[in-house]
């Protein structure tokens, strides 16, 4: 019987880099992305504006970009350990399904939840389908992917009590999920807010999280 659900963030957690900036560097968009990120608008609106930058790019370039980012140290080992324990393992990400689906398939994980870039004739249209969810639970995050909502929904659908969920992430975008999971781990945290979490694992070795689970 599956007795725990593990939800990883992708960027900066399972992979040692960020997909939008890897793409941004290739297409000279990184400065535009940074400017959007500091705009005084809700997070989901920032995601919409960033997606527009990719209009006309071949969808395969997104997959190539995620392939080019190295895995976080210990990623393969920790996933193997969780599989041995028969845990449900997946990704809940603020990134794109083109990237998360690749990682989930690579490691034979169980689920992938992220933003969906619209593709027509192999090219990105610049439009974004967002999983959202924050309105339904009145979550403060207002992200394109409310990780708390999707953690709770995934747990319900798989008959896992919320107390038996584990969430791992590295930025403020992961906080609503981390704060509400049975065990929430701030891994190699990137900003002050997430550093205040009860469980903080510093450094870039994912295997360090095992002692908390």
C-alpha positions in Angstrom: 0.0 0.0 0.0 1.3 3.5 -0.9 1.7 5.3 2.4 3.3 8.6 1.5 3.1 11.2 -1.3 6.3 13.1 -2.2 5.9 16.3 -4.1 9.1 17.9 -5.5 9.5 21.3 -7.0 11.6 21.0 -10.2 13.8 24.2 -10.7 16.5 24.5 -8.1 15.3 21.3 -6.4 15.4 18.3 -8.7 17.5 20.1 -11.3 20.3 22.5 -10.5 19.1 25.4 -12.5 15.9 27.2 -13.8 14.3 26.3 -17.1 13.0 29.8 -17.9 16.5 31.3 -17.5 18.2 28.5 -19.5 15.7 29.3 -22.3 16.1 33.0 -21.6 19.9 32.8 -22.0 19.6 31.0 -25.3 17.1 33.5 -26.8 18.5 36.7 -25.0 15.4 37.0 -22.9 16.8 36.7 -19.4 16.9 40.4 -18.7 13.3 40.7 -19.8 12.3 37.8 -17.5 14.0 39.5 -14.6 12.2 42.8 -15.3 8.9 40.9 -15.4 9.7 39.1 -12.1 10.0 42.4 -10.2 6.9 44.0 -11.6 4.2 44.9 -9.1 1.6 42.4 -10.4 0.3 39.0 -9.2 2.5 36.1 -9.8 0.2 34.4 -12.3 0.2 37.5 -14.4 4.0 37.4 -14.5 3.8 33.8 -15.7 1.5 34.9 -18.5 3.9 37.6 -19.6 6.9 35.4 -19.5 5.2 32.7 -21.6 4.6 35.4 -24.3 8.3 35.7 -24.8 8.5 32.1 -26.2 6.1 32.7 -29.1 7.5 31.1 -32.2 10.0 28.9 -30.5 9.9 25.2 -31.3 8.5 23.2 -28.4 11.5 20.8 -28.7 13.7 23.6 -27.5 12.1 23.6 -24.1 12.8 19.9 -23.7 16.4 20.4 -25.0 16.8 23.2 -22.4 15.7 21.0 -19.5 17.9 18.2 -20.7 20.9 20.6 -20.6 20.4 21.5 -16.9 22.3 19.1 -14.5 20.4 17.1 -12.0 20.7 18.2 -8.4 23.3 16.1 -6.5 21.5 13.1 -5.0 18.4 13.4 -7.1 18.6 10.0 -8.6 19.5 8.4 -5.3 16.7 10.0 -3.3 14.1 9.1 -6.0 15.4 5.5 -6.0 15.1 5.4 -2.2 11.5 6.6 -2.3 10.7 4.0 -4.9 12.0 1.3 -2.7 9.7 2.6 0.0 6.8 2.4 -2.5 6.0 6.1 -2.1 4.0 8.1 -4.7 6.5 10.6 -6.2 5.9 13.5 -8.5 6.5 17.1 -9.4 4.4 20.2 -8.7 6.2 23.0 -10.5 5.8 26.7 -11.4 7.6 25.8 -14.6 6.3 24.0 -17.8 4.9 20.5 -18.4 7.3 20.2 -21.3 10.0 20.1 -18.7 8.4 18.4 -15.8 6.9 15.6 -18.0 10.4 14.9 -19.3 11.8 14.6 -15.8 8.9 12.5 -14.6 9.3 10.1 -17.5 13.1 10.0 -17.0 12.7 8.7 -13.5 9.4 6.8 -13.9 7.7 9.0 -11.4 3.9 9.1 -10.8 2.7 12.6 -11.6 3.5 16.0 -13.1 1.7 19.3 -12.5 2.9 22.5 -14.1 1.9 25.3 -16.5 1.1 24.1 -20.0 2.6 26.0 -23.0 0.2 26.0 -25.9 1.8 24.4 -29.0 0.5 24.6 -32.6 2.4 22.9 -35.5 5.3 22.3 -33.2 5.7 26.0 -32.2 4.9 27.7 -29.0 2.0 30.2 -29.4 2.9 32.4 -26.4 -0.3 31.3 -24.6 -0.2 29.6 -21.3 -2.8 27.3 -19.6 -2.3 27.7 -15.9 -3.5 25.1 -13.3 -4.1 27.9 -10.8 -6.2 26.7 -7.8 -5.5 29.5 -5.2 -9.0 31.0 -5.6 -10.7 27.7 -4.6 -8.8 27.6 -1.2 -8.2 31.3 -0.7 -4.5 30.8 -0.8 -2.2 33.9 -0.5 0.2 32.7 -3.3 -1.8 33.8 -6.4 0.6 31.7 -8.4 -0.1 30.2 -11.8 0.3 26.9 -10.0 -1.0 27.0 -6.4 1.1 24.2 -5.1 -0.9 23.8 -1.9 -4.1 23.3 -3.9 -2.5 20.7 -6.1 -0.8 18.9 -3.3 -4.0 18.6 -1.4 -5.9 17.5 -4.5 -3.3 15.0 -5.5 -3.3 13.5 -2.0 -7.1 13.2 -2.0 -7.2 11.6 -5.4 -4.6 9.0 -4.3 -6.2 8.4 -0.9 -3.2 9.7 1.0 -3.9 11.7 4.2 -2.3 15.2 4.1 -0.3 14.4 7.2 1.4 11.7 5.1 2.6 14.1 2.3 6.1 15.5 1.9 6.8 18.7 0.0 10.3 19.9 -1.1 11.1 23.2 -2.6 13.6 26.1 -2.6 11.7 29.4 -3.1 8.7 31.5 -2.0 6.7 29.9 -4.8 6.9 26.6 -2.9 5.9 28.0 0.5 2.1 27.4 0.4 2.8 23.7 -0.3 5.6 23.3 2.2 3.7 25.0 5.0 0.7 22.7 4.5 2.3 19.3 3.8 2.7 16.8 6.6 6.5 17.3 6.2 7.6 20.5 4.5 11.3 20.9 3.6 13.0 24.0 2.4 15.9 22.7 0.3 18.9 24.9 -0.4 16.5 28.0 0.1 16.9 30.9 -2.2 15.0 33.7 -0.3 14.5 34.9 3.2 10.8 33.9 3.5 11.4 30.2 2.9 14.5 30.2 5.2 12.1 30.7 8.1 10.6 27.2 7.4 10.8 24.7 10.3 12.9 22.2 8.3 15.8 23.8 6.3 18.3 21.7 4.4 21.3 23.7 3.2 23.6 22.7 0.4 23.0 20.9 -2.9 22.7 17.3 -1.9 19.1 16.0 -2.0 20.0 12.9 0.0 20.2 15.1 3.1 16.4 15.3 3.2 16.1 11.6 4.0 16.7 12.1 7.7 13.5 14.2 8.0 11.2 11.6 6.3 
